[in-house]
Amino acid sequence: MAFLPRTIQRTISLTASAATTPAINFEDSRGALLQTPSGLNSNTTATVYASSTEDGTYTIVEDATGSDVVISLTASRAHEVPSAVFAAKWIKFVTDSGALNSCELTLKS
């Protein structure tokens, strides 16, 4: 019997603070898309933070080159979550420009 991947989709809100952005259980994810709503500022970014526990200390995720994992967001688009994040157990997306409501996050396990 072949293993079939499973997807989970949820609506999330992002903020400009790791303290107020909701934590996302990313433990079994092998891929993810972050879909943004229309009306988004054209120069918005989201930095990815990670922790080993939901209520733990969140730090910025770095890729293999030592660069912070930052996703440039565009209105009404699905943005791939970089593979550097896949080892994280809990993550948060923190924006550079305040609250961003009604984003759709699709996780593939």
Secondary structure, DSSP 4 states (H G I P E B T S, - for coil): ------EEEEEEEEBS-TTTSPPEE-TT-SEEEEE--TT--TTEEEEEEEESSTTS--EE-B-TTS-B-EEEE-TT-EEEPPGGGTT-SEEEEEESSS-EEEEEEEEE-
